[in-house]
Amino acid sequence: MKPKHQRFVLAGLALLAIFGASALALSALRDEAAFFYAPADIVGHLPDPNRSVRLGGMVKQGSVERQGDGVTIRFVVTDGKASVPVRFTGVTPDLFREGSGVVAEGHFRADGGFTADTLLAKHDERYMPPQMAGKMHKTESLKP
Amino acid sequence: MIAEAGLAILWLAASLALLQCALAITGIRFNRDDIMAAVRPVAVVQGVLTLFAMAALIALFARSDMSVLLVAENSHSMKPLLYKIAGAWGNHEGSMLLWVTILGISGAAIAIFEWRLDRRTVIATLGAQGLIALGFFAFLLLSSNPFARIWPPPADGRGLNPLLQDPGLAFHPPTLYFGYVGLSVAFSFAVGALVTREVGPAFARAMRPWILGAWLFLTLGITAGSYWAYYELGWGGWWFWDPVENASLMPWLAATALLHSVNVLATRDGLRAWTIMLAVVAFSMSMIGTFLVRSGILTSVHSFAVDPARGSFLLVLLAIYIGGALALFAARIGTVRQGNTFDPVSREAGLVLNNLLLSVILGIVLIGTLYPLVAQAMGVQLSVGKPFFDKTVGPVALLLMIALAAGPMLRWRRDDARLLMRRMALPAGAALATLTALLFLTAGAGALPLTGLALAAGLALASVAPLWGRNLRRMPLFTWGMVIAHLGVAVAVTGMASEAAFTRERLVALRLGQSVDVGPYRVAFTGVKPQVGKNWSAIGGVLTARRGGGTAVLNPQRRYFSDPVTTTNESAILTAFDGQLYTVLGERNADGRWQLRLWWKPLVTLIWLGGGMIALGGLLSLIGRVTREWRTERRRRRVAAGMI
């Protein structure tokens, strides 16, 4: 093979790798990207229970109750317009408290509730997930 | 005074970077030896000046000079000295100053030590270095001045995030920055070689130590960062596919590909355009990494809100450098002579396969990392996490392991496919035997981790094959490096797969005196006790872990920091020969029970041991290459002197 031909073959392979990676990534993204919802977003159309998604909002005052096993909690996430009951088994993050912002990762159940695998709480005064900041701005009723 | 002096030095260094760039361009353009001769000294002085500026900032932090805005915002007089000093680069402005400091020192090092390569190429390289430095100086001086004063000075600083008060983290960012900057040096060499069209083995040999060094630091940084996240965050995971982690993984993937292709260029004078392109890609990835971490576009466990205007500045820099490099590549590569060819079955072809698979992984990680940002710009909010990366990167990584096993068994230029099959028979057999045994012995584990374990067994065997039948004492150091690094991959994958397949987790609420079983341990909750540190107080749980006849006490804590007010979980980890027991203390419930989260993670330590082995391999290769070059150079000079 002439050097010039080999260069073309290599360039072709490199392009193929790029296209292959993009095709693989984009097809997997269709199934695996976790969308972010606020409680008001899901009124009337519940996301597929098999998909992992994120739910963000405020922990409703007085809604946190601990179950008998000592490690499962139930609470209500609200964005002022709608609310979703959430169940979570695990050690809650340090800044998780009633009236504070939270992002729950997990999936919706057929009954409209949400099972969280992970909870992310507002980290400190200067930090807020941009997803939450965006959703929060829409709901004026949440201003303290 | 120190702050003003630091700022003045920074301006001076910036103007020298401009001078360095201008001298290199005019010198090469008009072919003037006297102008080119001035470039090296300028680069050295610029390096020394950036070092002084960094020293000034460290001094301000060490003295807790609260009249400097950066110190007041990120430090506290009560903090231990180590964290005061680390605070100098534990923030946006300081870390960018560290960036230009390392860049300046690298430029000085090239100016002092690089005498083998064609002179014009070295000068063009230094010119490119000056140009990169200039962009970062502009960024520092115009939008992130680390030496800005505050009036009136506050009584004390606002502290540093307690999560970041950890010796591992104090040295984690600088390690990654060494890696990023090392890749920028490789990029400058590529630009230099494109300018003079001298893309050949000499250029590859000059660039190689920088790539090896950058790759070594990135490997160390990623390994240490992973362990930090593992024990500090208390989530039991060792890799979260967090965008900030990906920001360090992407340059590493590109550097790994570059490291292998530069060997082809140095040894066989093949893959010329390919290697140049990879150098551009690797630098682009380190720029994207810096951009992702420093622009404040992301929120993650590591990044904190910063001014978005800086993001645009970095984005413009990124576009200029990458766009400029690609334009230069497109304009020049047609006139660079093609390198030597090779057969479809050869060491070169194996390395091309390695490069292609690494590029595919890199592309996937890049898309997965940037997709949420693009979607957000279009008004859709989503996140991309572990399920996506496991599904896409996992299978490609397994293919890469097969290529990795076969690569070192191939001969340069031309080899026989049937002979390769014969050489691969033993590792393939070992992999199959492992897979069969695992399928019989374990139930319910995923296909990906089990295949990973099987391939790791085969790879471990294949990676020591180059030692077979050779005189070990006469084997060059860089061959040892390759063997140890490849074996390290097998070791790390074993740890990852074992952790993924066999981890046991318990989440319980216990009263004092109760106990729980996890993996091979019975863990008893025997007490709680208050503890006090320099700037925190804590509640510590006392756990007694029993296994067979032996017992050990673990002490996971909940720490309360006063300034700023924060609570953190300090996990307690018990390391055994075959894995780790990982414990986290949660809250105390109203009924008096304490929440405990326990994991048994078999062979998890192999992940970081493997990472360490990969880095060690890189170090041995670096030493081996540099000493050999040095010896050849000395011999060449002696011969030259003898001839006169």
Boltz contact constraints between the chains, C-beta under 6 A:
constraints:
  - contact:
      token1: [A, 1]
      token2: [B, 341]
      max_distance: 6.0
  - contact:
      token1: [A, 3]
      token2: [B, 338]
      max_distance: 6.0
  - contact:
      token1: [A, 3]
      token2: [B, 341]
      max_distance: 6.0
  - contact:
      token1: [A, 4]
      token2: [B, 338]
      max_distance: 6.0
  - contact:
      token1: [A, 6]
      token2: [B, 341]
      max_distance: 6.0
  - contact:
      token1: [A, 7]
      token2: [B, 338]
      max_distance: 6.0
  - contact:
      token1: [A, 10]
      token2: [B, 274]
      max_distance: 6.0
  - contact:
      token1: [A, 13]
      token2: [B, 356]
      max_distance: 6.0
  - contact:
      token1: [A, 17]
      token2: [B, 356]
      max_distance: 6.0
  - contact:
      token1: [A, 17]
      token2: [B, 359]
      max_distance: 6.0
  - contact:
      token1: [A, 17]
      token2: [B, 360]
      max_distance: 6.0
  - contact:
      token1: [A, 18]
      token2: [B, 363]
      max_distance: 6.0
  - contact:
      token1: [A, 20]
      token2: [B, 360]
      max_distance: 6.0
  - contact:
      token1: [A, 21]
      token2: [B, 360]
      max_distance: 6.0
  - contact:
      token1: [A, 21]
      token2: [B, 363]
      max_distance: 6.0
  - contact:
      token1: [A, 21]
      token2: [B, 364]
      max_distance: 6.0
  - contact:
      token1: [A, 24]
      token2: [B, 392]
      max_distance: 6.0
  - contact:
      token1: [A, 25]
      token2: [B, 364]
      max_distance: 6.0
  - contact:
      token1: [A, 25]
      token2: [B, 367]
      max_distance: 6.0
  - contact:
      token1: [A, 25]
      token2: [B, 392]
      max_distance: 6.0
  - contact:
      token1: [A, 28]
      token2: [B, 388]
      max_distance: 6.0
  - contact:
      token1: [A, 28]
      token2: [B, 391]
      max_distance: 6.0
  - contact:
      token1: [A, 28]
      token2: [B, 392]
      max_distance: 6.0
  - contact:
      token1: [A, 29]
      token2: [B, 371]
      max_distance: 6.0
  - contact:
      token1: [A, 32]
      token2: [B, 387]
      max_distance: 6.0
  - contact:
      token1: [A, 32]
      token2: [B, 388]
      max_distance: 6.0
  - contact:
      token1: [A, 33]
      token2: [B, 382]
      max_distance: 6.0
  - contact:
      token1: [A, 33]
      token2: [B, 384]
      max_distance: 6.0
  - contact:
      token1: [A, 34]
      token2: [B, 382]
      max_distance: 6.0
  - contact:
      token1: [A, 34]
      token2: [B, 383]
      max_distance: 6.0
  - contact:
      token1: [A, 35]
      token2: [B, 382]
      max_distance: 6.0
  - contact:
      token1: [A, 36]
      token2: [B, 381]
      max_distance: 6.0
  - contact:
      token1: [A, 36]
      token2: [B, 382]
      max_distance: 6.0
  - contact:
      token1: [A, 70]
      token2: [B, 509]
      max_distance: 6.0
  - contact:
      token1: [A, 70]
      token2: [B, 589]
      max_distance: 6.0
  - contact:
      token1: [A, 70]
      token2: [B, 593]
      max_distance: 6.0
  - contact:
      token1: [A, 71]
      token2: [B, 507]
      max_distance: 6.0
  - contact:
      token1: [A, 71]
      token2: [B, 509]
      max_distance: 6.0
  - contact:
      token1: [A, 71]
      token2: [B, 595]
      max_distance: 6.0
  - contact:
      token1: [A, 90]
      token2: [B, 507]
      max_distance: 6.0
  - contact:
      token1: [A, 91]
      token2: [B, 586]
      max_distance: 6.0
  - contact:
      token1: [A, 91]
      token2: [B, 595]
      max_distance: 6.0
  - contact:
      token1: [A, 91]
      token2: [B, 597]
      max_distance: 6.0
  - contact:
      token1: [A, 94]
      token2: [B, 567]
      max_distance: 6.0
  - contact:
      token1: [A, 126]
      token2: [B, 305]
      max_distance: 6.0
  - contact:
      token1: [A, 129]
      token2: [B, 299]
      max_distance: 6.0
  - contact:
      token1: [A, 130]
      token2: [B, 299]
      max_distance: 6.0
  - contact:
      token1: [A, 131]
      token2: [B, 381]
      max_distance: 6.0
